[in-house]
Amino acid sequence: FMLETTGGKYVLTVFERRAAREDLPYFLGLMAHLAGNGFPAPAPITANNGAMLGKISGKPAAVVSFLEGDWPRDPSAANAHEAGRALAQLHLTAADFPMTRRNTLGADTWRALYDAFAPSADSVEAGLGAEIEQRLSGILVQWPKDLPSGAIHADLFPDNMFLKNGTVSGVIDYYFACTDAFAYDLAITLHAWCFDKNNRWLANHSAGMLAGYQSVRPLNAAEHAALPILLQGAAMRFLLTRL
């Protein structure tokens, strides 16, 4: 909900099904850490007792600062470059964030996600089940370990990033944030920004995003080598949860 007050605009979120109650301190803590260190994340507003989390109608609720700007409906290569820069800045700004959260939609969950609907996969598209079986097995066998890790956003789609005068003015929606590989977060974001409306890969967008990211945080050799399998894994994660 938008709150318009004499002191400014705020956003009130009432948490229902999407976020687990026990994860909320991590999400709000990460937002507070980022905003407190100059990153354009919504800043949680504390109550008079110092708490960031309250209750409305028995449900957890929080108020955060309102960020100006608009999300790009048809992102350009320049927008993708800015998204890459912002993602790298997020990773570096959160490097000393002390809390951790397991990725509850990480690679170790994908087999169970698929098994839950495997018998009906072909009702979505003929042959989908066999293709998922083949590709999922290959991804899991090759999934990289020990890449540089820390707090990641894990859902930086265009509607979660605001631009103002061409530069990033806000990064929102931290309710999939977790502890995982930075390069996996980059792979998710490449998918989110670098396809057109006809599902064609946009090479200029991906080159711009990679350049933007590495202008702030250069990838190491292991991350470069892992990107192809991380991209496959990111595609698989969103295929499975959306199915």
C-alpha positions in Angstrom: 0.0 0.0 0.0 1.1 3.6 -0.7 1.2 5.8 2.3 1.1 9.5 1.6 1.8 11.6 4.8 2.8 15.1 5.7 6.3 13.7 6.1 6.6 12.1 2.7 5.6 8.9 0.9 6.1 5.4 2.2 5.2 1.8 1.2 3.4 -0.5 3.6 3.7 -4.2 2.9 1.5 -6.7 4.7 3.1 -10.2 4.4 0.7 -13.0 3.6 1.8 -16.1 1.7 4.8 -15.2 -0.3 7.4 -14.7 2.4 7.9 -16.9 5.4 7.7 -15.1 8.8 11.1 -16.4 9.9 12.8 -15.0 6.8 11.5 -11.4 7.3 14.3 -10.3 9.6 16.8 -11.3 6.9 15.0 -9.4 4.1 14.4 -6.3 6.2 17.9 -6.4 7.6 19.5 -6.6 4.1 17.4 -3.7 2.9 18.4 -1.6 6.0 22.1 -2.5 5.4 22.0 -1.6 1.8 20.2 1.7 2.3 22.3 2.6 5.2 25.4 2.2 3.1 24.2 4.3 0.2 22.7 1.7 -2.1 19.3 2.7 -3.5 17.2 0.1 -1.6 14.1 0.9 0.3 14.9 1.7 3.9 12.8 0.0 6.6 11.1 2.6 8.9 11.5 1.6 12.5 8.6 1.9 15.0 8.9 3.8 18.2 10.2 0.7 19.9 13.0 0.3 17.3 11.4 -2.7 15.6 11.3 -2.9 11.7 8.5 -5.5 11.8 5.0 -5.0 13.1 1.6 -6.6 12.7 -1.6 -5.6 11.0 -4.7 -7.8 11.5 -2.5 -10.4 12.9 -0.2 -10.5 9.9 3.5 -9.3 9.8 3.8 -5.8 8.2 6.6 -3.3 7.5 6.9 0.2 6.3 9.7 1.2 4.0 10.8 4.4 2.2 9.3 5.2 -1.2 11.8 5.4 -4.1 11.2 7.7 -7.0 11.5 6.6 -10.7 10.0 4.2 -13.2 10.9 0.7 -14.2 11.8 0.2 -17.9 9.0 -1.4 -19.9 11.2 -2.0 -22.9 14.7 -2.1 -21.6 17.5 -0.8 -23.8 21.1 -2.1 -23.9 22.0 1.1 -21.9 19.4 0.1 -19.3 20.9 -3.4 -19.1 24.3 -1.9 -18.5 22.9 0.1 -15.6 21.3 -3.0 -14.2 24.6 -4.8 -14.3 26.3 -2.0 -12.5 23.6 -1.9 -9.9 23.8 -5.6 -9.3 27.5 -5.5 -8.8 27.1 -2.6 -6.4 24.5 -4.5 -4.5 26.9 -7.5 -4.1 29.8 -5.3 -2.9 27.6 -3.2 -0.6 26.2 -6.4 1.0 29.6 -8.1 1.3 29.8 -7.3 5.1 26.1 -8.0 5.8 26.3 -10.5 8.7 23.1 -12.5 8.2 22.7 -15.5 5.9 19.7 -17.2 4.4 19.7 -20.5 2.5 18.4 -20.2 -1.1 15.1 -22.1 -0.7 14.9 -22.2 -4.5 18.5 -23.2 -5.1 19.9 -26.0 -7.3 19.5 -28.5 -4.4 15.7 -28.0 -4.6 15.1 -28.3 -8.3 14.8 -32.1 -8.5 12.1 -32.1 -5.9 10.3 -29.2 -7.6 10.3 -31.1 -10.9 9.2 -34.4 -9.2 6.2 -32.7 -7.8 4.6 -32.1 -11.2 6.5 -34.4 -13.5 3.5 -36.6 -14.4 1.7 -33.5 -15.8 4.6 -31.8 -17.5 3.6 -32.9 -21.0 0.2 -31.5 -20.6 1.9 -28.1 -20.7 3.8 -28.9 -23.8 4.4 -32.3 -25.5 7.9 -33.6 -24.8 8.5 -31.1 -22.0 9.0 -33.8 -19.3 11.7 -35.6 -21.3 13.5 -32.3 -22.0 13.5 -31.3 -18.4 14.7 -34.7 -17.3 17.6 -34.5 -19.7 18.6 -31.0 -19.0 18.1 -31.0 -15.3 20.3 -34.0 -14.8 23.1 -32.4 -16.9 22.8 -29.1 -15.0 23.0 -30.7 -11.6 26.0 -32.8 -12.5 27.9 -29.7 -13.6 26.6 -27.2 -11.0 29.6 -25.3 -9.8 30.7 -25.1 -6.2 32.8 -22.6 -4.3 32.2 -19.6 -6.4 32.4 -16.2 -4.7 29.1 -15.9 -2.7 27.2 -13.6 -0.4 23.9 -11.8 -0.3 22.2 -11.9 -3.7 18.9 -10.3 -5.0 17.8 -13.4 -7.0 14.9 -11.7 -8.7 16.3 -8.5 -10.4 13.7 -8.3 -13.3 13.1 -4.9 -14.9 10.1 -4.2 -12.8 12.3 -4.4 -9.7 14.6 -1.6 -10.8 13.7 2.0 -11.1 15.4 4.5 -13.4 15.4 8.3 -13.1 17.0 10.4 -15.9 18.7 7.2 -17.2 20.3 6.2 -13.9 19.3 3.7 -11.3 17.2 5.3 -8.6 15.9 2.2 -6.8 16.2 -1.6 -6.5 13.2 -3.1 -4.8 11.6 -6.5 -3.9 14.1 -8.4 -1.8 11.8 -11.2 -0.9 13.8 -13.9 -2.8 17.1 -12.5 -1.5 19.4 -15.2 -0.1 23.1 -16.3 0.3 24.3 -17.8 -3.0 26.9 -17.3 -5.8 27.2 -13.7 -7.2 27.6 -15.1 -10.7 24.3 -17.0 -10.4 22.6 -13.8 -9.5 24.1 -12.3 -12.7 22.9 -15.2 -14.7 19.3 -14.7 -13.4 19.5 -11.0 -14.3 20.9 -11.7 -17.8 17.8 -13.8 -18.5 15.5 -11.2 -17.1 16.8 -8.3 -19.2 18.3 -9.8 -22.4 15.4 -11.4 -24.3 13.0 -9.5 -26.5 9.2 -9.9 -26.6 9.7 -12.8 -29.2 12.1 -14.6 -26.8 15.1 -13.8 -28.9 18.5 -13.3 -27.1 19.7 -9.7 -27.3 23.5 -9.8 -27.6 23.9 -6.1 -27.2 21.9 -6.2 -23.9 23.9 -9.1 -22.5 27.2 -7.4 -23.5 26.1 -4.2 -21.9 25.1 -5.9 -18.7 28.3 -7.9 -18.4 30.3 -4.7 -19.1 28.3 -2.8 -16.5 28.7 -5.5 -13.9 32.4 -5.9 -14.4 33.0 -2.2 -14.3 32.2 -2.5 -10.6 33.1 -6.1 -9.8 35.2 -8.0 -12.3 34.4 -11.7 -12.6 37.2 -14.2 -11.8 38.2 -17.0 -14.1 36.0 -19.6 -12.3 32.9 -17.4 -12.6 33.6 -16.8 -16.3 33.9 -20.5 -16.9 30.7 -21.2 -14.9 28.5 -18.7 -16.7 27.1 -21.1 -19.3 25.9 -23.7 -16.8 24.7 -20.9 -14.4 22.6 -19.5 -17.3 21.1 -22.9 -17.9 20.4 -23.3 -14.2 18.7 -19.9 -13.9 16.5 -20.8 -16.8 15.6 -24.1 -15.2 14.8 -22.5 -11.8 12.2 -20.1 -13.3 10.8 -22.8 -15.6 10.2 -25.1 -12.7 8.7 -22.5 -10.3 6.4 -21.1 -13.0 5.2 -24.5 -14.1 
